[in-house]
Amino acid sequence: MSVLTSKQRAELRRHAHPLKPVVTIGSEGVTGPVLESVREAFNTREILKIRALESAPASIRTVADQVASGVGDAEIVQTIGRIAVLYRPHPDGPELLG
């Protein structure tokens, strides 16, 4: 995937703003089941939020990097507080960024 431009990131942040986190990272960190949950979530959406709890073993940026590389072909749009926004274009449908 190509690197997102600042305009594309802004557009994705706009779409992600009303969304709730769909995956939560706990004290065990990024595990196989967590990555599977993220893959399943990307089957139905292009943008998703993940939350790292206080007990997570790493910072949200590290967690987001681990998830994005573990899932493959996902981009980190934003990290803020304990929330990360990830984007992966849907392979079958029209892309959000057109």
C-alpha positions as CSV (number, residue, x, y, z in Angstrom):
1,M,0.0,0.0,0.0
2,S,1.2,3.5,-0.8
3,V,1.8,6.0,2.0
4,L,-1.3,8.1,2.7
5,T,-1.1,11.8,2.0
6,S,-2.1,14.4,4.6
7,K,-5.4,15.1,2.7
8,Q,-6.2,11.4,2.7
9,R,-5.4,11.1,6.4
10,A,-7.7,14.0,7.1
11,E,-10.5,12.4,5.1
12,L,-10.1,9.1,6.9
13,R,-10.0,10.9,10.3
14,R,-13.3,12.6,9.4
15,H,-14.9,9.2,8.6
16,A,-13.4,7.6,11.7
17,H,-14.5,10.3,14.2
18,P,-18.0,8.9,15.0
19,L,-16.8,5.3,15.2
20,K,-16.4,3.3,18.4
21,P,-13.3,1.0,19.0
22,V,-14.1,-2.5,17.8
23,V,-11.0,-4.2,19.2
24,T,-9.5,-3.8,22.6
25,I,-5.9,-4.7,23.5
26,G,-5.4,-5.9,27.1
27,S,-2.6,-7.0,29.3
28,E,-1.5,-9.8,26.9
29,G,-0.8,-7.3,24.1
30,V,-1.2,-8.1,20.4
31,T,-1.9,-11.9,20.2
32,G,-3.0,-14.2,17.5
33,P,-6.7,-13.9,18.5
34,V,-6.4,-10.1,18.5
35,L,-5.0,-10.1,15.0
36,E,-7.8,-12.5,13.9
37,S,-10.4,-10.1,15.3
38,V,-8.8,-7.3,13.4
39,R,-8.8,-9.3,10.1
40,E,-12.5,-10.2,10.6
41,A,-13.3,-6.5,11.3
42,F,-11.5,-5.5,8.1
43,N,-13.8,-7.9,6.2
44,T,-16.7,-5.6,6.7
45,R,-15.1,-2.1,7.0
46,E,-12.2,-0.1,5.8
47,I,-11.6,2.0,8.9
48,L,-11.5,0.7,12.4
49,K,-10.5,1.9,15.8
50,I,-8.6,-0.1,18.3
51,R,-8.2,0.7,22.0
52,A,-5.2,-0.1,24.2
53,L,-6.1,-0.5,27.9
54,E,-4.0,0.9,30.7
55,S,-2.7,-2.6,31.3
56,A,-1.5,-3.0,27.7
57,P,2.3,-3.8,27.7
58,A,3.2,-1.2,25.1
59,S,2.2,2.3,23.9
60,I,-0.6,2.8,21.5
61,R,1.8,3.6,18.7
62,T,3.7,0.3,19.2
63,V,0.4,-1.6,19.4
64,A,-0.8,0.0,16.2
65,D,2.4,-0.8,14.4
66,Q,2.2,-4.5,15.6
67,V,-1.4,-4.8,14.5
68,A,-0.9,-3.1,11.1
69,S,2.1,-5.3,10.3
70,G,0.4,-8.4,11.7
71,V,-2.7,-7.9,9.6
72,G,-0.7,-6.8,6.5
73,D,-1.6,-4.1,4.1
74,A,-3.1,-1.8,6.8
75,E,-2.1,1.8,7.4
76,I,-2.1,3.7,10.7
77,V,-4.1,6.8,10.2
78,Q,-3.9,8.3,13.6
79,T,-3.0,7.5,17.2
80,I,-4.4,9.7,20.0
81,G,-4.6,8.9,23.6
82,R,-5.1,5.2,23.8
83,I,-7.0,4.9,20.5
84,A,-5.5,4.1,17.1
85,V,-7.3,4.4,13.7
86,L,-6.3,1.9,11.1
87,Y,-7.3,1.8,7.4
88,R,-7.2,-1.0,4.8
89,P,-9.0,-0.7,1.5
90,H,-11.7,-3.3,1.0
91,P,-10.5,-5.7,-1.8
92,D,-13.9,-6.2,-3.4
93,G,-15.7,-2.9,-2.9
94,P,-15.2,0.7,-3.8
95,E,-12.5,2.4,-1.8
96,L,-13.3,5.0,0.7
97,L,-10.6,7.2,-0.8
98,G,-11.8,6.6,-4.3
